[in-house]
Structure formats: structure tokens, C-alpha cells
Amino acid sequence: MLTIISFLLLPYIANSQIGYSISPESFNDSYDEDITNITYFRSEAYMENSSDSTFSINWEITNINIPIEWGLSVSDKYLSYPPGPEITTNNSFPLVFDPGEENIPFNIDVYPNQISGCGSFDVYITLDGSGLVLDTIEYKIAINDNDCLISTIDEHLFSKKIKLSPNPFVDYLNVSAETMIKKISLYSLQGSLLGIFTSNFYNLDLSNLEIGTYVVEIVNSEGHRAIKKIIKGK
């Protein structure tokens, strides 16, 4: 038992010793606005290094569960990443934090593209070179659709427990989840619907696809949705 407790506390202890922090650590934003002429909604966080040492971090967007029409754009210390058509999920360069540096912006913009809905995703902050998770920021957002927030947590859990293998794949893709899958829709990165599958999810025949990156929308028997990126290799 003592060994397990020590393991669970390791990220927190390492975080405290390094001096990294980000605020806020979660977003639960709801908007009720005319989105006809609104380009994006911004979630702002700020990072700091309270120590007297220099270190580098990386970020990764994961567990993405948003409407297929939405886009995400990240602005970190160095770069602003475009919202798509393929969502950037990792930073291009490690973010170097100088001793005592603070108020370092980390912004995520959600581009609804005039589509109402709600969604969720996480951002993992890791120590460069070790992969140690320093923090996890949770994002939940609803745009002109507050009722769907009721199911957002369930969809979030559904998305986390989906397994895609192999990924990258060559001809066949296996999709599994802890709940029954009802439908899988296949999209190009530009949002074009390429196919719908209603059975044989454990052995999807995607041999006719060209090499590249695609998006699948997975719906379970309870109506919860999850968006995942898949890659077809050689």
C-alpha cells in the first residue's frame, strides 16, 4: 500500500520541486450567443516557473470529443497553431521556462464554425525529456446547447476507454470500447463523409483508403460520441 501511495504522489511531488504551475486547471464554459459572426471562443490559462531553475515542458491535447465541424487552435509561449483542417495536438518546440518566469499565456480557441454543440478535451503538460505528467487541464465547453452538458462527462469517459488498433493501420482497423458501439462514421480531415459502418467494428476494412490521416466519429448505444484521429500507413 505504501508503494502505491508513493507512486500516485510522484507527479505532485515532482511538480512542486520543479516549480511549474498553470491556472486555471479546468474550464467549464457555456456560451449563449449569436455565433453567426463569431469566429472563436477563447479559454485563457497562465503558466509560471516559481523555482530558480530552468526547465522545458511539452503539451498534448488528448481525449478530444467535440463536434466534427469544430476546430481547435492553441497559442503557447512560442507559436500560434491554426485550427485545422487537422487539429494540432502537440507543440512543435519544447517550451523553455526561465527561473521566476510567470504569466506565460496558454490559450485554446474553439472555432464552432456556426455549429452549436458541446464538447470536451484534456491537455497534458509533461516535463521535456522525461515525459513526466506535471499537470492535466480539463476543458468542457457548450455553445448554444446547455442541455448537452448533462452527457458531456459520460462522453468524456466513453472517449477515454475507446481502443484503436493498430494505429497507424494498413488495411484493417479494430475499434473496441467498454460499451456497445452503434455506428462509426469516417471523415476526411476536411470534414467530408467517406463512409458509415454499423457492424464488424473489430475488423473495419479500410483497405480502399489512400495513405494519410482521417477522423472517425464513434457513437455508442447510449448516443454518446467520440472523435478520434486515425492514420493509414504503408
BELGIUR-V593913 format. One record per residue. RES is the residue in one small letter. PHI is phi in whole degrees, -180 to 180 (999 if undefined). Layout:
# BELGIUR-V593913
res: <RES/RES>
phi: <PHI/PHI>
This chain:
# BELGIUR-V593913
res: <m/l/t/i/i/s/f/l/l/l/p/y/i/a/n/s/q/i/g/y/s/i/s/p/e/s/f/n/d/s/y/d/e/d/i/t/n/i/t/y/f/r/s/e/a/y/m/e/n/s/s/d/s/t/f/s/i/n/w/e/i/t/n/i/n/i/p/i/e/w/g/l/s/v/s/d/k/y/l/s/y/p/p/g/p/e/i/t/t/n/n/s/f/p/l/v/f/d/p/g/e/e/n/i/p/f/n/i/d/v/y/p/n/q/i/s/g/c/g/s/f/d/v/y/i/t/l/d/g/s/g/l/v/l/d/t/i/e/y/k/i/a/i/n/d/n/d/c/l/i/s/t/i/d/e/h/l/f/s/k/k/i/k/l/s/p/n/p/f/v/d/y/l/n/v/s/a/e/t/m/i/k/k/i/s/l/y/s/l/q/g/s/l/l/g/i/f/t/s/n/f/y/n/l/d/l/s/n/l/e/i/g/t/y/v/v/e/i/v/n/s/e/g/h/r/a/i/k/k/i/i/k/g/k>
phi: <999/-64/-64/-64/-63/-62/-65/-66/-86/-58/-59/-66/-63/-63/-60/-65/-70/-71/97/-81/-155/-140/-144/-78/-99/-155/-130/-137/-102/-132/-123/-133/-141/-74/-96/-59/-116/-96/-78/-153/-119/-109/-111/-107/-129/-134/-111/-154/-120/-89/-96/-105/-121/-98/-147/-125/-128/-128/-127/-143/-87/-141/52/-72/-140/-132/-55/-59/-81/-77/-126/-125/-132/-113/-122/-111/-63/-111/-132/-113/-97/-67/-77/157/-69/-99/-71/-76/-109/-139/-74/-80/-133/-57/-90/-89/-108/-79/-56/75/-71/-143/55/-86/-72/-140/-114/-122/-104/-103/-102/-76/53/65/-113/-75/155/-145/-166/-152/-165/-120/-126/-94/-105/-124/-78/-61/95/-118/77/-65/-75/-88/-163/-129/-104/-103/-120/-134/-141/-128/-124/56/-157/-64/-62/-75/-63/-60/-98/-62/-63/-63/-66/-62/-67/-59/-63/-65/-97/-80/-119/-117/-151/-75/-149/-71/-120/-108/-122/-124/-126/-101/-122/-137/-152/-79/-115/-69/-85/-99/-157/-128/-109/-107/-128/-78/-66/-85/93/-78/-73/-106/177/-129/-119/-121/-160/54/-69/-83/-155/-71/-87/-118/-67/-83/-78/-78/-61/159/-110/-136/-125/-117/-106/-109/-120/-96/-67/-93/88/-77/-116/-144/-111/-134/-97/-126/-127/-97/-104/-79>
